[in-house]
């Protein structure tokens, strides 16, 4: 079992920045994919960005050039640097871990991001 905890959400102004963190309860060995997803009321959860165990990244078109995903294996932590923020970035953001060997997927409880003047 792996627990994920997100932090760093909050209120920011349009054009501002936030950095989200996702920390796992233990180090992850082998192949894996970690990602940030977001969801607003009445909509499906959507992928924002992902990073795999080789360091390859992928971004939704809506955040390309504005958000940067990264990970620090020594700290068991993944980050999402978000800037410049737009009002449409307002959502609940979730961290996901998929371990390739065994096919298990874990989610964090989420953190809220609100972008408003």
DRENBARO-925983 format. One record per atom (N, C-alpha, C): residue number from 0; residue in one letter; atom name; x, y, z. Coordinates in steps of 0.05 Angstrom, whole numbers, plus 5000, padded with zeros to 4 digits. Example, Ala and Ser with C-alpha at 12.3 -4.5 7.8 and 13.67 -1.06 7.14 Angstrom:
2
   seq   type   atom     xx     yy     zz
     0      A      N   5264   4886   5156
     0      A     CA   5246   4910   5156
     0      A      C   5264   4934   5156
     1      S      N   5257   4955   5142
     1      S     CA   5273   4979   5143
     1      S      C   5258   5001   5157
***
This chain:
117
   seq   type   atom     xx     yy     zz
     0      X      N   5017   4976   5000
     0      X     CA   5000   5000   5000
     0      X      C   5017   5025   5000
     1      X      N   5007   5045   4987
     1      X     CA   5021   5071   4985
     1      X      C   5001   5093   4991
     2      X      N   5007   5111   5008
     2      X     CA   4990   5134   5013
     2      X      C   5002   5158   4999
     3      X      N   4985   5175   4988
     3      X     CA   4994   5199   4974
     3      X      C   4981   5223   4988
     4      X      N   4996   5244   4992
     4      X     CA   4985   5268   5005
     4      X      C   4993   5292   4988
     5      X      N   4973   5307   4980
     5      X     CA   4978   5332   4965
     5      X      C   4979   5356   4984
     6      X      N   4994   5376   4976
     6      X     CA   4995   5401   4991
     6      X      C   5002   5424   4972
     7      X      N   4998   5448   4981
     7      X     CA   5005   5471   4965
     7      X      C   4982   5485   4952
     8      X      N   4958   5474   4954
     8      X     CA   4936   5488   4942
     8      X      C   4928   5513   4957
     9      X      N   4910   5528   4946
     9      X     CA   4901   5553   4959
     9      X      C   4890   5572   4939
    10      X      N   4890   5597   4948
    10      X     CA   4879   5619   4931
    10      X      C   4902   5635   4918
    11      X      N   4899   5640   4893
    11      X     CA   4919   5656   4878
    11      X      C   4905   5674   4859
    12      X      N   4918   5696   4851
    12      X     CA   4906   5714   4832
    12      X      C   4913   5706   4804
    13      X      N   4897   5713   4785
    13      X     CA   4904   5708   4757
    13      X      C   4932   5720   4751
    14      X      N   4948   5704   4737
    14      X     CA   4975   5712   4732
    14      X      C   4995   5704   4754
    15      X      N   4984   5695   4776
    15      X     CA   5001   5687   4798
    15      X      C   5011   5658   4795
    16      X      N   5022   5648   4817
    16      X     CA   5034   5621   4816
    16      X      C   5028   5606   4841
    17      X      N   5028   5580   4839
    17      X     CA   5026   5561   4861
    17      X      C   5043   5537   4855
    18      X      N   5053   5524   4875
    18      X     CA   5067   5499   4871
    18      X      C   5054   5477   4888
    19      X      N   5045   5457   4875
    19      X     CA   5033   5434   4888
    19      X      C   5054   5413   4893
    20      X      N   5051   5399   4916
    20      X     CA   5069   5376   4922
    20      X      C   5052   5351   4927
    21      X      N   5063   5329   4920
    21      X     CA   5051   5303   4926
    21      X      C   5072   5285   4937
    22      X      N   5069   5277   4962
    22      X     CA   5088   5260   4975
    22      X      C   5077   5232   4980
    23      X      N   5093   5212   4973
    23      X     CA   5085   5184   4977
    23      X      C   5095   5174   5004
    24      X      N   5082   5155   5015
    24      X     CA   5089   5145   5041
    24      X      C   5114   5128   5041
    25      X      N   5122   5119   5018
    25      X     CA   5147   5104   5015
    25      X      C   5159   5109   4988
    26      X      N   5184   5102   4985
    26      X     CA   5196   5104   4959
    26      X      C   5185   5084   4940
    27      X      N   5185   5090   4914
    27      X     CA   5173   5073   4894
    27      X      C   5196   5063   4876
    28      X      N   5198   5037   4874
    28      X     CA   5219   5025   4857
    28      X      C   5206   5013   4832
    29      X      N   5221   5010   4812
    29      X     CA   5211   4999   4787
    29      X      C   5196   5020   4771
    30      X      N   5182   5010   4751
    30      X     CA   5168   5028   4733
    30      X      C   5143   5039   4745
    31      X      N   5138   5065   4741
    31      X     CA   5114   5077   4751
    31      X      C   5108   5102   4735
    32      X      N   5084   5111   4736
    32      X     CA   5075   5137   4725
    32      X      C   5061   5152   4747
    33      X      N   5069   5177   4750
    33      X     CA   5055   5194   4769
    33      X      C   5043   5217   4754
    34      X      N   5020   5227   4763
    34      X     CA   5007   5248   4749
    34      X      C   4990   5266   4767
    35      X      N   4985   5289   4756
    35      X     CA   4967   5308   4768
    35      X      C   4941   5309   4752
    36      X      N   4919   5307   4765
    36      X     CA   4893   5309   4753
    36      X      C   4877   5332   4766
    37      X      N   4857   5342   4752
    37      X     CA   4840   5362   4765
    37      X      C   4811   5357   4757
    38      X      N   4794   5367   4775
    38      X     CA   4765   5363   4771
    38      X      C   4749   5386   4782
    39      X      N   4730   5394   4766
    39      X     CA   4711   5415   4775
    39      X      C   4683   5403   4776
    40      X      N   4665   5415   4792
    40      X     CA   4638   5403   4795
    40      X      C   4624   5398   4769
    41      X      N   4614   5374   4766
    41      X     CA   4599   5367   4743
    41      X      C   4615   5358   4719
    42      X      N   4642   5358   4723
    42      X     CA   4659   5350   4701
    42      X      C   4676   5326   4709
    43      X      N   4685   5311   4688
    43      X     CA   4702   5288   4694
    43      X      C   4731   5298   4702
    44      X      N   4743   5281   4717
    44      X     CA   4771   5286   4725
    44      X      C   4788   5285   4700
    45      X      N   4806   5305   4696
    45      X     CA   4822   5306   4672
    45      X      C   4852   5306   4679
    46      X      N   4868   5295   4662
    46      X     CA   4897   5295   4666
    46      X      C   4908   5323   4661
    47      X      N   4925   5332   4679
    47      X     CA   4939   5357   4676
    47      X      C   4967   5353   4666
    48      X      N   4981   5335   4679
    48      X     CA   5009   5329   4672
    48      X      C   5017   5303   4684
    49      X      N   5036   5289   4672
    49      X     CA   5046   5264   4683
    49      X      C   5076   5262   4679
    50      X      N   5088   5245   4695
    50      X     CA   5117   5240   4693
    50      X      C   5121   5211   4700
    51      X      N   5138   5198   4684
    51      X     CA   5143   5169   4690
    51      X      C   5170   5165   4703
    52      X      N   5176   5140   4709
    52      X     CA   5200   5133   4724
    52      X      C   5226   5140   4708
    53      X      N   5223   5144   4682
    53      X     CA   5247   5151   4666
    53      X      C   5249   5182   4665
    54      X      N   5229   5196   4675
    54      X     CA   5230   5225   4674
    54      X      C   5216   5237   4650
    55      X      N   5203   5221   4634
    55      X     CA   5188   5231   4611
    55      X      C   5162   5245   4621
    56      X      N   5156   5268   4609
    56      X     CA   5133   5283   4618
    56      X      C   5113   5286   4596
    57      X      N   5088   5292   4605
    57      X     CA   5066   5296   4586
    57      X      C   5048   5317   4598
    58      X      N   5037   5335   4581
    58      X     CA   5020   5357   4591
    58      X      C   4995   5359   4574
    59      X      N   4974   5367   4588
    59      X     CA   4949   5374   4574
    59      X      C   4954   5399   4558
    60      X      N   4941   5402   4535
    60      X     CA   4946   5426   4518
    60      X      C   4940   5451   4534
    61      X      N   4920   5450   4551
    61      X     CA   4912   5474   4565
    61      X      C   4933   5485   4585
    62      X      N   4952   5469   4592
    62      X     CA   4973   5478   4611
    62      X      C   5001   5478   4600
    63      X      N   5004   5470   4575
    63      X     CA   5031   5470   4563
    63      X      C   5043   5498   4563
    64      X      N   5068   5499   4571
    64      X     CA   5081   5525   4572
    64      X      C   5075   5541   4597
    65      X      N   5057   5532   4613
    65      X     CA   5050   5546   4639
    65      X      C   5057   5529   4663
    66      X      N   5052   5503   4661
    66      X     CA   5056   5485   4684
    66      X      C   5081   5468   4679
    67      X      N   5095   5461   4701
    67      X     CA   5118   5443   4699
    67      X      C   5116   5422   4721
    68      X      N   5117   5397   4712
    68      X     CA   5117   5374   4731
    68      X      C   5145   5365   4735
    69      X      N   5151   5357   4760
    69      X     CA   5177   5347   4766
    69      X      C   5175   5328   4790
    70      X      N   5197   5314   4796
    70      X     CA   5197   5297   4819
    70      X      C   5224   5296   4832
    71      X      N   5224   5292   4858
    71      X     CA   5249   5289   4873
    71      X      C   5247   5262   4887
    72      X      N   5261   5243   4875
    72      X     CA   5259   5215   4885
    72      X      C   5269   5213   4913
    73      X      N   5289   5229   4920
    73      X     CA   5301   5228   4947
    73      X      C   5281   5236   4968
    74      X      N   5262   5253   4960
    74      X     CA   5242   5263   4979
    74      X      C   5215   5249   4975
    75      X      N   5214   5230   4957
    75      X     CA   5189   5216   4951
    75      X      C   5167   5236   4944
    76      X      N   5174   5257   4929
    76      X     CA   5155   5278   4924
    76      X      C   5155   5286   4895
    77      X      N   5131   5291   4885
    77      X     CA   5126   5302   4858
    77      X      C   5115   5330   4861
    78      X      N   5122   5347   4842
    78      X     CA   5113   5375   4843
    78      X      C   5098   5383   4818
    79      X      N   5082   5403   4821
    79      X     CA   5070   5416   4798
    79      X      C   5072   5446   4802
    80      X      N   5090   5458   4787
    80      X     CA   5093   5487   4787
    80      X      C   5074   5499   4767
    81      X      N   5057   5517   4777
    81      X     CA   5036   5528   4760
    81      X      C   5039   5558   4758
    82      X      N   5045   5568   4734
    82      X     CA   5047   5597   4730
    82      X      C   5049   5602   4700
    83      X      N   5036   5623   4689
    83      X     CA   5017   5640   4703
    83      X      C   4990   5626   4705
    84      X      N   4977   5630   4727
    84      X     CA   4951   5617   4731
    84      X      C   4929   5633   4718
    85      X      N   4908   5618   4710
    85      X     CA   4884   5629   4698
    85      X      C   4860   5621   4715
    86      X      N   4839   5636   4712
    86      X     CA   4815   5629   4728
    86      X      C   4805   5601   4721
    87      X      N   4809   5592   4697
    87      X     CA   4800   5565   4689
    87      X      C   4817   5543   4701
    88      X      N   4838   5550   4715
    88      X     CA   4854   5530   4729
    88      X      C   4841   5523   4756
    89      X      N   4821   5538   4764
    89      X     CA   4807   5532   4789
    89      X      C   4795   5504   4788
    90      X      N   4803   5488   4808
    90      X     CA   4794   5460   4809
    90      X      C   4805   5447   4834
    91      X      N   4796   5423   4839
    91      X     CA   4808   5405   4858
    91      X      C   4830   5389   4843
    92      X      N   4853   5389   4854
    92      X     CA   4876   5376   4841
    92      X      C   4883   5351   4857
    93      X      N   4887   5329   4841
    93      X     CA   4892   5303   4853
    93      X      C   4918   5292   4842
    94      X      N   4932   5278   4860
    94      X     CA   4957   5264   4853
    94      X      C   4951   5235   4849
    95      X      N   4962   5223   4828
    95      X     CA   4958   5195   4822
    95      X      C   4984   5181   4818
    96      X      N   4986   5156   4828
    96      X     CA   5009   5139   4824
    96      X      C   5000   5113   4812
    97      X      N   5012   5105   4790
    97      X     CA   5006   5079   4778
    97      X      C   5032   5064   4777
    98      X      N   5033   5041   4791
    98      X     CA   5056   5024   4791
    98      X      C   5053   5003   4769
    99      X      N   5071   5003   4751
    99      X     CA   5069   4986   4727
    99      X      C   5068   4956   4735
   100      X      N   5087   4947   4751
   100      X     CA   5088   4919   4759
   100      X      C   5066   4914   4780
   101      X      N   5047   4899   4772
   101      X     CA   5024   4893   4790
   101      X      C   4999   4910   4782
   102      X      N   5003   4932   4768
   102      X     CA   4981   4947   4758
   102      X      C   4965   4962   4779
   103      X      N   4977   4969   4802
   103      X     CA   4961   4983   4823
   103      X      C   4962   5013   4819
   104      X      N   4940   5025   4826
   104      X     CA   4937   5054   4824
   104      X      C   4928   5066   4850
   105      X      N   4940   5088   4858
   105      X     CA   4934   5101   4883
   105      X      C   4928   5131   4877
   106      X      N   4910   5142   4893
   106      X     CA   4902   5170   4891
   106      X      C   4906   5184   4918
   107      X      N   4913   5209   4916
   107      X     CA   4913   5226   4940
   107      X      C   4885   5237   4944
   108      X      N   4880   5249   4968
   108      X     CA   4854   5260   4974
   108      X      C   4847   5286   4959
   109      X      N   4867   5299   4948
   109      X     CA   4863   5324   4933
   109      X      C   4869   5349   4948
   110      X      N   4874   5370   4933
   110      X     CA   4879   5396   4944
   110      X      C   4865   5417   4926
   111      X      N   4853   5437   4938
   111      X     CA   4837   5456   4923
   111      X      C   4854   5479   4914
   112      X      N   4850   5487   4889
   112      X     CA   4863   5510   4877
   112      X      C   4841   5529   4867
   113      X      N   4843   5554   4877
   113      X     CA   4824   5574   4868
   113      X      C   4839   5598   4857
   114      X      N   4833   5605   4832
   114      X     CA   4846   5627   4819
   114      X      C   4825   5649   4815
   115      X      N   4828   5671   4830
   115      X     CA   4808   5692   4830
   115      X      C   4821   5718   4837
   116      X      N   4811   5740   4825
   116      X     CA   4822   5767   4832
   116      X      C   4818   5773   4862
***
